[in-house]
C-alpha cells in the first residue's frame, strides 16, 4: 500500500519548482492552498493575491490568474508575461 505522505517523482519535481517560483517572486504572499489536482495533473499553490503557481508532471511552472468577472483562467508561461498582464490590468 502506498504511503499517503509520499510523492511520486514528477509530483515532487513540480512541487520543488512551484516552491522555487514562490521564493523568487511571492515570498511575502500568503499561501491559501497547496495541493495536487488529480484531474489536471497539476501540483499547485494558490496565493492570497489570486495567483496560482502550478506545474504539470514536473514541467516548468505556469502562473494562473482567475478572472472573477468572466470566470476564465488565464495561463502565463513566465513571470514576465504575468507581470505584463497585471500591469496592463491596472
C-alpha positions as CSV (number, residue, x, y, z in Angstrom):
1,X,0.0,0.0,0.0
2,X,1.3,3.4,-1.0
3,X,2.2,5.8,1.9
4,X,-0.3,8.7,1.7
5,X,2.5,11.1,2.7
6,X,4.8,10.1,-0.1
7,X,5.0,11.9,-3.5
8,X,5.5,10.4,-6.9
9,X,8.8,11.6,-8.6
10,X,7.0,14.1,-11.0
11,X,4.9,15.5,-8.2
12,X,8.0,16.1,-6.1
13,X,9.7,17.8,-9.1
14,X,6.7,20.0,-9.7
15,X,6.4,20.9,-6.0
16,X,10.1,21.9,-5.9
17,X,9.5,24.2,-9.0
18,X,6.5,25.9,-7.5
19,X,8.2,26.5,-4.2
20,X,11.2,28.0,-6.1
21,X,8.9,30.3,-8.0
22,X,7.2,31.3,-4.8
23,X,10.5,32.1,-3.1
24,X,11.7,34.1,-6.2
25,X,8.6,36.1,-6.8
26,X,6.0,35.9,-4.0
27,X,7.8,35.1,-0.7
28,X,5.7,37.5,1.4
29,X,2.4,36.5,-0.1
30,X,0.1,34.3,2.0
31,X,-0.5,30.8,0.7
32,X,-4.2,29.9,0.7
33,X,-3.9,26.3,-0.5
34,X,-1.3,23.9,-1.8
35,X,-2.2,20.6,-3.5
36,X,-2.4,18.2,-6.4
37,X,-5.3,18.2,-8.9
38,X,-5.9,14.6,-9.9
39,X,-8.0,15.8,-12.9
40,X,-5.3,18.0,-14.5
41,X,-2.1,16.5,-13.1
42,X,-1.1,19.9,-11.7
43,X,0.8,20.4,-8.5
44,X,-0.3,23.9,-7.4
45,X,0.0,26.7,-4.9
46,X,-2.9,29.2,-4.6
47,X,-1.9,32.6,-3.2
48,X,-4.0,35.2,-1.4
49,X,-3.4,37.7,-4.3
50,X,-5.4,35.4,-6.6
51,X,-2.4,34.0,-8.5
52,X,-1.8,30.2,-8.7
53,X,1.6,28.8,-9.3
54,X,1.4,25.4,-11.0
55,X,3.5,22.6,-12.6
56,X,2.1,19.7,-14.5
57,X,4.2,16.5,-14.5
58,X,7.3,18.2,-13.2
59,X,7.4,20.7,-16.1
60,X,8.3,24.4,-15.8
61,X,5.8,26.4,-13.7
62,X,2.8,28.2,-15.1
63,X,1.2,31.2,-13.5
64,X,-2.6,31.1,-13.5
65,X,-4.9,34.1,-12.9
66,X,-8.7,33.6,-12.5
67,X,-10.7,36.5,-14.0
68,X,-13.6,36.6,-11.4
69,X,-15.8,38.6,-13.8
70,X,-15.7,36.0,-16.6
71,X,-14.6,33.0,-14.5
72,X,-11.9,32.5,-17.2
73,X,-8.5,31.2,-16.2
74,X,-5.5,32.9,-17.9
75,X,-2.2,31.0,-18.2
76,X,1.2,32.5,-18.3
77,X,4.4,30.7,-19.1
78,X,6.7,33.1,-17.4
79,X,6.7,35.6,-14.5
80,X,7.5,38.4,-17.0
81,X,4.3,37.6,-19.0
82,X,2.3,37.6,-15.8
83,X,3.8,40.9,-14.8
84,X,2.9,42.5,-18.1
85,X,-0.6,41.2,-17.8
86,X,-1.0,42.5,-14.3
87,X,0.5,45.9,-15.2
88,X,-2.0,46.3,-18.1
89,X,-4.9,45.4,-15.8
90,X,-4.2,48.4,-13.6
